[in-house]
Amino acid sequence: MATYDFGNGNKVVDGKHMTVQVTRVSILPPHKRSTMIMSNVSAYDIAVWLRKRLNGEPHQMIQNAFPHLSAEEREFLLSGVTPAEWKEKIAKPAREEEKNDGIL
């Protein structure tokens, strides 16, 4: 089982049966999250892409690098925000703000 640890709270671990466990530092507190990605994607490919992104190196756009991942999985790789957190802390407040502004 391969582990790619970036030493800054971000880690990618090969799992069993086509799973990859990804630990990311989130933009939302508390800052560390883990999730399992169930797909035919290698931990190595995720680790290389993530290393380049974190180091500010040129890298593919996430939708081109991992077109087979769901939008939620790609968002987690980008921001460390889980789908539940996105709905609760980002999408819901935005909808409430739009409602208060008379947009909805």
Protein Blocks (a to p, Z undefined) as FASTA:
>chain_A
ZZddehnopacdddeehiacdddddfbdcfbdcddddddddfklmmmmmmmmmnopacdd
fklmmmmbcfklmmmmmnopafklmmmmmmmmmmmmmmmnomZZ
